[in-house]
Amino acid sequence: MSELATLNKSLSFVAAFAVVGALLAMAFLLVENQGKLQEGALKVRKRATAIVGAWLVANVLHIFLTLANILGTSFADALERNTLRSFLTQVDLGQYLGVQTIMIAVIALAIRFVRTVLAATILLLFSLITLTIPVFQSHSASSGSHQLAIGSLVVHVVALSLWVGGIFAIVALPDSDRKFALPRFSQMALWAAIAVVISGIANAWARLNFVDAWSSGYARIVLLKAALTFILLFLGYRNRRELAQGSSTGIKLLGRFVVVEAFIMTTLLFLGSWLAQSEPPARGDLSISPALSIVGVATPAEPTLARLLLLYQPDALIMGILIVLVALYIKGVVVLTKRGDKWPVGRTVSFALAISAIDFATSGGLGVYALFSFEYHMIAHMVIGMIAPIGLVLSAPVTLALRTLPLGRTPEERGVRGMLIAFLHSRYSVILTNPITALALFDGSLFVLYFTDLFGNLMQSHAGHLFMNIHFLLAGFLFFHVIIGIDPNPKKIPYIVRIVVLFAAMSIHAFFSIALISASTLLDGGYYASLQTPWLTDLLADQNAGGSIGWAMGEIPIILALVATFIQWMRDDKRETKRIDRNEARLAAMGEPDELAQYNNYLSQLQRRDQKEGKS
């Protein structure tokens, strides 16, 4: 049964990566016309419709095979209704697999209606999320480095799916489309390959960081995967060199290399499926504690300033996101510098400080203690949701992207830059950047999160932590972008409206903090008590302290934003006054009256006309 499960898992991976590759080709590799898919992309969509069906069938079969392996029974016994319902509703692994199956079904329905690049891009992101869902329930790291093991595995799967799926898509394309798609895919594949190697090394270290582990069969599979990956890197280097030559012979040779890459990547998928079905070697000298079993991190010593500053437990997934953001920002600045344009140093410094703050609040000492104490959780929340977003907003990432993103490959193609411009002017952007929407997401979501069962449920899993951190960051970025942002907005918000929204945010946040301070019951659903943290004896006092800190740390950024809004208002008025003065001086130099004189003259003409009509 286990061999059949491994084979089915491999086929599921092949189908999933092929779907990701097809959506990648539709969204970024093939030529489009004003954001609409053309004939080549529509043919890819037709093939992907059949492949996603195979992915769905393989995933459903995987649920039954997994249940049969867990119970140690036959496949027929796993079909029993009550047993299957209990697995899908009460067991974590079954819940993850059930949600993944539903999401695959959504992809199967939605892909038939994809007509635009934007729709293909959204469905590509949705497919990547669908593919990585079971990773959050995979085998924990033997060393207890849960955040490193799970996060690096998510990065590994995403990067590998883009790399492998892209190769599958390139192989299936006709020569006419392949010549257009290869140069763009070659650039993306390089970064994906780097991410695969780095995340693979991090994951191997998290699971095999003791000597005895390297004599296991699990380690031998990892080493074989590493060898095949380096072969792929060498072939990728050959591909880029042949592509740079641009000769017809080089293109034909490149096609043969791509076929070989696809074969090796398929082998890698089978090895990956084998690893997914195998338990990593267990470390005998590792003591299991409630904290280690729940959050995958051993309970740290009582917090001190030194421990807060020096302790570091890498959250590989957040680190991967931050590394991508830093790489893109640096790339944009380099492109501007080579072009001869200047980018303000203050914006780059602001971006660096914001990224550092996010890393400290997720992987640094603050992020570690946030897992064990509501007080430190609230400090991390304020850093991620209110302090770091201000730095990101002032770094003007959208403006940098608009100035450096590539244009279309043909006069009719929008390109990545055109896609961003179209989104900024779309009705979705207008709704998102509405001050009421931004305020609701920024402050209104606090009550939904903390005063329902949602907070306790999200704290129980790494996926929940990830969701909260990303929500805090995006909601904070959107709010401060609307209020003090220097990036373009679909509509200019009057300054008086911004000030009213800031005062409303300040009042709502104060009310939320007071509610936390005065709460007489715990809001975490028993999460912090289950960790049995020895230096945290009064959980309710810890929660009330979190409310006090949230009030203090939440008001300061809003006050700073209020001051910045007044400054921007005065500067805009000053610029408008200078513009009017320059216009008056220009008109005077040309012997023409200024705008006020023209308006007075117009009123005089109306008065003379009325007087003539009265006499007649």
C-alpha positions as CSV (number, residue, x, y, z in Angstrom):
1,M,0.0,0.0,0.0
2,S,2.8,2.4,0.8
3,E,4.4,1.9,-2.7
4,L,1.1,2.7,-4.3
5,A,0.7,5.8,-2.1
6,T,4.2,7.0,-3.2
7,L,3.4,6.4,-6.8
8,N,0.1,8.2,-6.6
9,K,1.8,11.1,-4.7
10,S,4.4,11.4,-7.4
11,L,1.7,11.5,-10.1
12,S,-0.1,14.2,-8.0
13,F,3.0,16.3,-7.9
14,V,3.6,15.9,-11.7
15,A,0.0,17.0,-12.4
16,A,0.2,19.9,-9.9
17,F,3.5,21.2,-11.2
18,A,2.2,20.9,-14.8
19,V,-0.8,23.1,-13.8
20,V,1.5,25.6,-12.2
21,G,3.7,25.7,-15.3
22,A,0.6,26.2,-17.6
23,L,-0.6,29.1,-15.5
24,L,2.9,30.5,-15.4
25,A,3.1,30.4,-19.2
26,M,-0.3,32.0,-19.6
27,A,0.4,34.8,-17.1
28,F,4.1,35.7,-17.9
29,L,5.7,33.6,-20.6
30,L,3.5,33.8,-23.7
31,V,2.7,36.9,-25.6
32,E,-0.6,38.7,-24.7
33,N,-2.5,41.6,-26.3
34,Q,-3.6,44.4,-24.0
35,G,-3.9,42.0,-21.1
36,K,-5.9,39.4,-23.0
37,L,-4.7,35.8,-23.7
38,Q,-3.9,35.0,-27.2
39,E,-4.2,31.8,-29.2
40,G,-1.1,30.1,-27.8
41,A,-2.1,30.7,-24.2
42,L,-5.7,29.5,-24.9
43,K,-4.2,26.2,-26.2
44,V,-2.2,25.9,-23.0
45,R,-5.4,26.6,-21.0
46,K,-7.2,23.8,-22.8
47,R,-4.4,21.3,-21.9
48,A,-4.3,22.5,-18.3
49,T,-8.0,21.9,-17.9
50,A,-7.5,18.2,-18.4
51,I,-4.3,18.1,-16.2
52,V,-6.0,19.8,-13.3
53,G,-8.7,17.1,-13.5
54,A,-5.9,14.5,-13.1
55,W,-4.5,16.4,-10.1
56,L,-8.0,16.4,-8.5
57,V,-8.4,12.6,-9.0
58,A,-4.9,11.9,-7.7
59,N,-5.5,14.0,-4.6
60,V,-8.8,12.3,-3.8
61,L,-7.1,8.9,-4.1
62,H,-4.3,10.2,-1.9
63,I,-6.8,10.8,0.9
64,F,-8.0,7.2,0.8
65,L,-4.5,5.8,0.6
66,T,-3.3,8.0,3.5
67,L,-6.2,6.9,5.6
68,A,-5.6,3.2,4.8
69,N,-1.9,3.6,5.7
70,I,-2.7,5.3,9.0
71,L,-5.3,2.6,10.0
72,G,-3.2,-0.2,8.6
73,T,-6.2,-1.5,6.7
74,S,-7.1,-2.2,3.1
75,F,-8.1,0.4,0.6
76,A,-11.7,-0.8,0.8
77,D,-11.9,-0.2,4.6
78,A,-10.8,3.4,4.0
79,L,-13.9,4.0,2.0
80,E,-16.2,3.5,5.0
81,R,-18.2,6.7,5.4
82,N,-17.9,7.4,9.2
83,T,-14.2,6.6,9.2
84,L,-13.6,9.0,6.3
85,R,-15.7,11.7,7.8
86,S,-13.8,11.5,11.1
87,F,-10.5,11.7,9.3
88,L,-11.5,14.8,7.3
89,T,-13.1,16.7,10.2
90,Q,-11.1,15.6,13.3
91,V,-7.6,14.8,12.2
92,D,-5.3,17.7,11.2
93,L,-3.8,15.9,8.2
94,G,-7.3,15.0,7.0
95,Q,-8.4,18.6,7.4
96,Y,-5.5,19.9,5.4
97,L,-6.0,17.3,2.6
98,G,-9.7,18.0,2.5
99,V,-9.2,21.7,2.1
100,Q,-6.6,21.1,-0.5
101,T,-9.0,18.9,-2.5
102,I,-11.7,21.6,-2.4
103,M,-9.3,24.2,-3.6
104,I,-8.2,22.0,-6.5
105,A,-11.8,21.6,-7.5
106,V,-12.1,25.4,-7.5
107,I,-9.1,25.6,-9.8
108,A,-10.7,23.0,-12.1
109,L,-13.8,25.2,-12.4
110,A,-12.1,28.5,-12.6
111,I,-9.4,27.7,-15.2
112,R,-12.1,27.2,-17.9
113,F,-13.0,30.9,-17.6
114,V,-9.5,32.4,-17.6
115,R,-9.4,35.0,-20.4
116,T,-6.9,37.6,-19.1
117,V,-3.4,37.8,-17.8
118,L,-4.6,39.2,-14.4
119,A,-7.0,36.2,-14.0
120,A,-4.2,33.8,-14.8
121,T,-1.9,35.5,-12.3
122,I,-4.5,35.3,-9.5
123,L,-5.2,31.6,-10.3
124,L,-1.4,30.9,-10.3
125,L,-1.0,32.4,-6.8
126,F,-4.1,30.4,-5.7
127,S,-2.6,27.2,-7.1
128,L,0.7,27.8,-5.3
129,I,-1.1,28.2,-2.0
130,T,-3.1,25.0,-2.8
131,L,0.0,23.1,-3.5
132,T,1.7,24.1,-0.2
133,I,-1.2,23.6,2.2
134,P,-0.3,20.0,3.3
135,V,3.3,21.2,4.0
136,F,2.2,22.9,7.1
137,Q,1.2,19.6,8.5
138,S,4.3,17.7,7.4
139,H,6.8,15.9,9.7
140,S,8.2,18.3,12.3
141,A,12.0,18.8,12.4
142,S,13.8,16.4,14.6
143,S,15.8,19.2,16.2
144,G,12.7,21.2,17.0
145,S,13.4,23.8,14.4
146,H,9.8,23.7,13.2
147,Q,9.7,27.2,11.8
148,L,12.9,26.6,9.8
149,A,11.8,23.1,8.6
150,I,8.3,24.0,7.6
151,G,9.1,27.5,6.2
152,S,12.1,26.2,4.1
153,L,9.9,23.3,2.8
154,V,7.2,25.8,1.6
155,V,9.8,27.9,-0.2
156,H,11.3,24.7,-1.6
157,V,8.0,23.5,-3.0
158,V,7.0,26.9,-4.4
159,A,10.4,27.5,-6.1
160,L,10.5,23.9,-7.4
161,S,7.0,24.1,-8.8
162,L,7.8,27.2,-10.7
163,W,11.1,25.7,-12.0
164,V,9.7,22.3,-12.8
165,G,6.4,23.5,-14.0
166,G,8.0,26.1,-16.2
167,I,10.2,23.4,-17.8
168,F,7.1,21.2,-18.4
169,A,5.3,24.2,-20.1
170,I,8.3,25.0,-22.3
171,V,8.6,21.4,-23.5
172,A,4.9,21.4,-24.5
173,L,5.1,24.7,-26.4
174,P,5.5,24.9,-30.2
175,D,8.8,26.3,-31.5
176,S,7.2,29.7,-32.4
177,D,5.9,30.3,-28.8
178,R,9.0,28.7,-27.2
179,K,11.3,31.3,-28.7
180,F,9.3,34.1,-27.0
181,A,8.9,32.2,-23.7
182,L,12.5,30.9,-23.2
183,P,14.3,34.2,-22.5
184,R,11.8,35.3,-19.9
185,F,11.7,31.8,-18.3
186,S,15.5,31.6,-18.3
187,Q,15.7,34.7,-16.0
188,M,13.0,33.4,-13.7
189,A,14.4,29.9,-13.6
190,L,17.8,31.1,-12.3
191,W,16.2,32.7,-9.2
192,A,13.9,29.7,-8.7
193,A,16.9,27.3,-8.9
194,I,18.8,29.4,-6.3
195,A,15.7,29.3,-4.0
196,V,15.5,25.6,-4.4
197,V,19.1,25.0,-3.5
198,I,19.1,27.4,-0.5
199,S,15.8,26.1,0.9
200,G,16.8,22.5,0.3
201,I,20.0,23.0,2.3
202,A,18.1,24.8,5.1
203,N,15.5,22.0,5.3
204,A,18.2,19.3,5.3
205,W,19.9,21.0,8.2
206,A,16.7,21.3,10.1
207,R,15.9,17.6,9.8
208,L,19.4,16.1,9.7
209,N,21.4,18.3,12.1
210,F,22.9,15.4,14.1
211,V,25.6,12.9,13.0
212,D,23.5,9.6,13.2
213,A,20.9,11.1,10.9
214,W,23.2,11.0,7.9
215,S,23.4,7.2,7.9
216,S,19.7,6.8,7.4
217,G,17.9,6.0,4.2
218,Y,16.2,9.5,4.4
219,A,19.5,11.2,4.2
220,R,20.6,9.1,1.2
221,I,17.5,10.2,-0.7
222,V,18.3,13.8,0.2
223,L,21.8,13.4,-1.1
224,L,20.5,11.9,-4.4
225,K,18.1,14.8,-4.8
226,A,21.0,17.2,-4.2
227,A,23.1,15.5,-6.9
228,L,20.3,15.7,-9.4
229,T,19.6,19.3,-8.5
230,F,23.2,20.3,-9.2
231,I,23.0,18.4,-12.6
232,L,20.0,20.6,-13.4
233,L,21.8,23.7,-12.4
234,F,24.6,22.8,-14.8
235,L,22.1,22.2,-17.6
236,G,20.5,25.5,-16.8
237,Y,23.8,27.2,-17.1
238,R,24.3,25.6,-20.5
239,N,20.8,26.7,-21.5
240,R,21.5,30.3,-20.7
241,R,24.8,30.2,-22.6
242,E,23.2,28.7,-25.7
243,L,20.3,31.1,-25.4
244,A,22.7,34.1,-25.3
245,Q,24.2,33.0,-28.6
246,G,20.9,33.2,-30.3
247,S,21.8,30.9,-33.2
248,S,19.4,28.4,-34.7
249,T,21.7,25.6,-33.8
250,G,21.8,26.9,-30.2
251,I,18.0,26.9,-30.1
252,K,17.8,23.3,-31.3
253,L,20.4,22.2,-28.8
254,L,18.5,24.1,-26.1
255,G,15.4,22.2,-27.0
256,R,17.2,18.9,-26.4
257,F,18.5,20.2,-23.0
258,V,15.0,21.1,-22.0
259,V,13.7,17.6,-22.6
260,V,16.6,16.2,-20.5
261,E,15.8,18.7,-17.8
262,A,12.1,17.6,-17.8
263,F,13.2,13.9,-17.4
264,I,15.5,14.7,-14.5
265,M,12.9,16.9,-12.8
266,T,10.3,14.1,-13.1
267,T,12.8,11.8,-11.3
268,L,13.2,14.5,-8.6
269,L,9.5,14.6,-8.1
270,F,9.4,10.9,-7.5
271,L,12.2,11.2,-4.9
272,G,10.4,14.1,-3.3
273,S,7.2,12.0,-3.0
274,W,9.3,9.3,-1.4
275,L,10.6,11.7,1.2
276,A,7.1,13.1,1.8
277,Q,5.9,9.5,2.6
278,S,8.9,8.9,4.9
279,E,9.6,9.9,8.5
280,P,12.8,11.9,9.0
281,P,15.3,10.3,11.5
282,A,14.4,11.0,15.1
283,R,17.0,12.5,17.4
284,G,17.3,10.4,20.6
285,D,18.7,13.1,22.9
286,L,16.0,15.6,22.2
287,S,13.6,16.1,25.1
288,I,10.0,16.7,24.1
289,S,8.1,19.5,25.9
290,P,4.6,20.8,25.4
291,A,6.0,23.9,23.7
292,L,8.1,21.8,21.3
293,S,5.2,19.7,20.4
294,I,2.8,22.6,19.8
295,V,4.9,25.4,18.3
296,G,8.1,23.4,17.4
297,V,10.3,25.7,19.5
298,A,11.7,24.9,22.9
299,T,10.6,27.2,25.7
300,P,13.2,30.1,26.0
301,A,14.5,31.4,29.3
302,E,12.8,34.3,31.0
303,P,13.0,37.3,28.7
304,T,15.7,39.9,29.3
305,L,16.8,42.8,27.1
306,A,19.9,40.8,26.0
307,R,17.9,37.7,25.1
308,L,15.3,39.8,23.2
309,L,18.1,41.3,21.1
310,L,20.3,38.2,20.6
311,L,17.9,35.3,20.4
312,Y,17.1,34.2,16.8
313,Q,14.9,31.4,15.6
314,P,14.6,31.7,11.8
315,D,11.1,31.6,10.3
316,A,12.2,30.5,6.9
317,L,9.0,31.3,5.1
318,I,8.9,34.9,6.3
319,M,12.6,35.2,5.6
320,G,12.1,33.9,2.1
321,I,9.4,36.6,1.5
322,L,11.7,39.3,2.9
323,I,14.6,38.2,0.8
324,V,12.5,38.3,-2.4
325,L,11.3,41.9,-1.5
326,V,14.9,43.0,-0.8
327,A,16.2,41.5,-4.0
328,L,13.5,43.2,-6.1
329,Y,14.0,46.5,-4.4
330,I,17.8,46.4,-4.9
331,K,17.3,45.3,-8.5
332,G,15.1,48.3,-9.1
333,V,17.6,50.7,-7.5
334,V,20.4,49.2,-9.6
335,V,18.4,49.6,-12.8
336,L,17.7,53.2,-12.1
337,T,21.4,53.8,-11.2
338,K,22.6,52.2,-14.5
339,R,20.1,54.4,-16.4
340,G,21.6,57.5,-14.8
341,D,18.6,58.3,-12.6
342,K,18.8,58.9,-8.9
343,W,16.8,57.3,-6.2
344,P,16.6,59.1,-2.8
345,V,18.8,57.4,-0.2
346,G,16.2,58.1,2.5
347,R,13.7,55.8,0.8
348,T,16.2,53.0,0.6
349,V,17.1,53.5,4.3
350,S,13.4,53.5,5.2
351,F,12.9,50.2,3.3
352,A,15.9,48.6,5.1
353,L,14.7,49.6,8.5
354,A,11.2,48.3,7.8
355,I,12.5,44.9,6.6
356,S,14.8,44.7,9.7
357,A,11.8,45.4,12.0
358,I,9.7,42.7,10.3
359,D,12.5,40.2,10.7
360,F,13.0,41.1,14.4
361,A,9.3,40.7,15.1
362,T,9.1,37.3,13.3
363,S,12.5,35.5,13.6
364,G,14.3,37.6,16.2
365,G,13.9,37.5,20.0
366,L,10.6,39.4,19.8
367,G,9.2,36.9,17.4
368,V,10.3,34.0,19.6
369,Y,8.8,35.4,22.8
370,A,5.6,36.4,21.0
371,L,4.9,32.6,20.7
372,F,4.9,32.3,24.5
373,S,3.5,35.5,25.9
374,F,0.5,37.7,24.8
375,E,2.4,40.8,25.9
376,Y,5.2,40.1,23.5
377,H,2.8,39.0,20.8
378,M,1.1,42.4,21.0
379,I,4.5,44.2,20.7
380,A,5.3,42.1,17.6
381,H,1.8,42.9,16.3
382,M,2.4,46.6,16.7
383,V,5.8,46.4,15.0
384,I,4.6,44.4,12.0
385,G,1.2,46.2,11.7
386,M,2.0,49.8,12.5
387,I,5.8,50.6,12.6
388,A,7.2,48.5,9.7
389,P,4.4,49.6,7.3
390,I,5.3,53.2,7.7
391,G,8.8,52.5,6.6
392,L,7.6,50.5,3.7
393,V,5.2,53.2,2.6
394,L,7.9,55.9,2.8
395,S,10.2,53.7,0.7
396,A,7.8,54.1,-2.3
397,P,8.0,50.5,-3.7
398,V,5.2,51.0,-6.2
399,T,6.9,54.1,-7.7
400,L,10.2,52.2,-7.9
401,A,8.4,49.3,-9.7
402,L,6.7,51.7,-12.2
403,R,10.0,53.2,-13.1
404,T,11.9,49.9,-13.5
405,L,9.6,47.1,-14.5
406,P,10.0,45.8,-18.1
407,L,7.7,46.8,-20.8
408,G,5.9,44.5,-23.2
409,R,7.9,42.5,-25.8
410,T,5.6,43.7,-28.6
411,P,3.8,47.0,-29.1
412,E,0.5,45.3,-28.2
413,E,1.7,43.6,-25.0
414,R,1.2,45.3,-21.7
415,G,4.1,43.6,-19.9
416,V,4.6,43.4,-16.2
417,R,4.6,47.2,-15.9
418,G,1.4,47.6,-17.9
419,M,-0.3,45.0,-15.7
420,L,0.6,47.0,-12.6
421,I,-0.7,50.2,-14.1
422,A,-3.9,48.5,-15.2
423,F,-4.4,47.2,-11.6
424,L,-3.7,50.6,-10.1
425,H,-6.5,52.1,-12.3
426,S,-8.9,49.2,-11.8
427,R,-12.1,49.3,-9.7
428,Y,-10.5,46.8,-7.3
429,S,-7.8,49.3,-6.5
430,V,-10.3,52.0,-6.1
431,I,-12.2,49.9,-3.6
432,L,-9.1,48.9,-1.7
433,T,-7.7,52.4,-1.4
434,N,-11.0,53.8,-0.2
435,P,-10.3,55.3,3.3
436,I,-13.3,53.4,4.8
437,T,-12.0,50.0,3.4
438,A,-8.5,50.7,4.7
439,L,-9.8,51.7,8.2
440,A,-12.0,48.6,8.4
441,L,-9.2,46.3,7.5
442,F,-6.7,48.1,9.8
443,D,-8.8,48.5,13.0
444,G,-12.0,46.6,12.4
445,S,-10.2,43.3,11.9
446,L,-8.7,43.6,15.4
447,F,-12.1,42.9,17.0
448,V,-12.8,40.0,14.6
449,L,-9.4,38.4,15.4
450,Y,-9.1,38.9,19.1
451,F,-12.6,38.8,20.4
452,T,-13.7,35.6,18.6
453,D,-12.3,32.0,18.6
454,L,-10.2,32.9,15.6
455,F,-7.2,34.1,17.6
456,G,-6.9,30.9,19.6
457,N,-7.3,28.7,16.5
458,L,-4.7,30.6,14.5
459,M,-2.2,30.5,17.3
460,Q,-2.2,26.7,17.3
461,S,-0.5,26.3,13.9
462,H,2.4,27.7,11.8
463,A,-0.1,28.5,9.0
464,G,-2.1,30.6,11.5
465,H,0.9,32.5,12.6
466,L,1.8,33.2,9.0
467,F,-1.7,34.4,8.2
468,M,-1.8,36.8,11.1
469,N,1.7,38.3,10.3
470,I,0.9,38.8,6.6
471,H,-2.6,40.2,7.5
472,F,-1.0,42.7,10.0
473,L,1.6,43.8,7.5
474,L,-0.7,44.2,4.5
475,A,-3.5,45.9,6.5
476,G,-1.0,48.3,8.0
477,F,0.6,49.0,4.6
478,L,-2.7,49.7,2.9
479,F,-3.8,52.1,5.7
480,F,-0.7,54.2,5.8
481,H,-0.4,54.1,2.0
482,V,-3.9,55.8,1.9
483,I,-3.0,58.3,4.6
484,I,0.7,59.3,4.0
485,G,1.7,57.3,1.0
486,I,3.9,58.8,-1.7
487,D,3.0,56.1,-4.3
488,P,0.3,56.9,-6.8
489,N,-3.4,56.3,-5.8
490,P,-6.4,55.8,-8.2
491,K,-8.0,58.8,-6.4
492,K,-6.5,61.7,-4.4
493,I,-7.9,61.6,-0.9
494,P,-8.5,65.1,0.5
495,Y,-6.3,65.9,3.5
496,I,-9.2,66.7,5.7
497,V,-10.6,63.3,5.1
498,R,-7.3,61.7,5.9
499,I,-7.2,63.6,9.3
500,V,-10.7,62.5,10.1
501,V,-9.8,58.8,9.3
502,L,-6.7,59.1,11.5
503,F,-8.7,60.4,14.5
504,A,-11.2,57.6,13.9
505,A,-8.4,55.0,13.8
506,M,-7.0,56.5,17.0
507,S,-10.3,56.2,18.8
508,I,-11.1,52.7,17.6
509,H,-7.6,51.5,18.6
510,A,-8.0,53.0,22.0
511,F,-11.3,51.3,22.5
512,F,-9.8,48.0,21.4
513,S,-6.9,48.4,23.9
514,I,-9.2,49.3,26.8
515,A,-11.3,46.2,26.0
516,L,-8.2,44.1,26.3
517,I,-7.1,45.8,29.5
518,S,-10.5,45.3,31.2
519,A,-11.1,41.8,29.9
520,S,-11.7,39.3,32.8
521,T,-11.3,36.1,30.6
522,L,-8.5,34.8,28.4
523,L,-8.9,35.3,24.7
524,D,-6.4,32.7,23.5
525,G,-8.7,29.6,23.9
526,G,-6.2,27.9,26.2
527,Y,-3.2,28.3,23.9
528,Y,-0.7,30.0,26.3
529,A,-1.7,27.7,29.2
530,S,-1.0,24.6,27.1
531,L,2.6,25.7,26.6
532,Q,3.2,25.5,30.4
533,T,5.8,28.4,30.3
534,P,7.5,28.4,33.7
535,W,8.2,32.1,33.9
536,L,4.6,33.1,32.9
537,T,2.4,32.5,35.9
538,D,-0.5,35.0,35.5
539,L,-1.9,34.7,32.0
540,L,-4.7,37.3,32.6
541,A,-2.2,39.9,33.8
542,D,0.0,39.1,30.8
543,Q,-3.0,39.7,28.5
544,N,-4.0,43.0,30.2
545,A,-0.3,44.1,29.9
546,G,-0.6,43.4,26.2
547,G,-3.6,45.7,26.0
548,S,-1.7,48.5,27.7
549,I,1.3,48.0,25.3
550,G,-1.0,47.9,22.3
551,W,-2.6,51.2,23.4
552,A,0.8,53.0,23.9
553,M,2.5,51.6,20.8
554,G,-0.6,52.0,18.6
555,E,-1.2,55.7,19.3
556,I,2.4,56.9,18.6
557,P,2.5,55.8,14.9
558,I,-0.9,57.3,14.3
559,I,0.2,60.6,15.9
560,L,3.3,60.5,13.7
561,A,1.1,59.9,10.7
562,L,-1.1,62.8,11.7
563,V,1.9,65.1,11.9
564,A,3.1,63.8,8.5
565,T,-0.3,64.5,7.0
566,F,-0.2,68.1,8.2
567,I,3.3,68.6,6.7
568,Q,2.2,67.1,3.4
569,W,-0.8,69.3,3.3
570,M,1.3,72.5,3.9
571,R,3.8,71.4,1.3
572,D,1.0,70.8,-1.3
573,D,-0.5,74.2,-0.6
574,K,3.0,75.8,-0.9
575,R,3.6,74.0,-4.3
576,E,0.1,75.1,-5.5
577,T,0.9,78.7,-4.6
578,K,4.2,78.6,-6.4
579,R,2.4,77.1,-9.5
580,I,-0.1,79.9,-9.5
581,D,2.6,82.5,-9.1
582,R,4.6,81.0,-12.0
583,N,1.5,80.9,-14.2
584,E,0.8,84.6,-13.4
585,A,4.3,85.6,-14.2
586,R,4.2,83.7,-17.5
587,L,1.0,85.3,-18.5
588,A,2.3,88.8,-17.5
589,A,5.5,88.2,-19.6
590,M,3.2,87.4,-22.6
591,G,1.2,90.5,-22.1
592,E,-1.9,88.4,-21.0
593,P,-3.9,89.0,-17.9
594,D,-3.7,86.5,-15.0
595,E,-6.5,84.2,-14.0
596,L,-8.0,86.7,-11.5
597,A,-8.0,89.5,-14.0
598,Q,-9.6,87.3,-16.6
599,Y,-12.3,86.3,-14.1
600,N,-13.0,90.0,-13.2
601,N,-13.1,90.9,-16.9
602,Y,-15.6,88.1,-17.5
603,L,-17.8,89.5,-14.7
604,S,-17.6,93.0,-16.2
605,Q,-18.7,91.7,-19.5
606,L,-21.7,90.0,-18.0
607,Q,-22.6,93.2,-16.2
608,R,-22.4,95.3,-19.3
609,R,-24.6,92.7,-21.2
610,D,-27.2,92.8,-18.5
611,Q,-27.3,96.6,-18.6
612,K,-27.8,96.7,-22.4
613,E,-30.6,94.1,-22.1
614,G,-32.2,96.3,-19.3
615,K,-32.2,99.5,-21.5
616,S,-33.6,97.7,-24.4
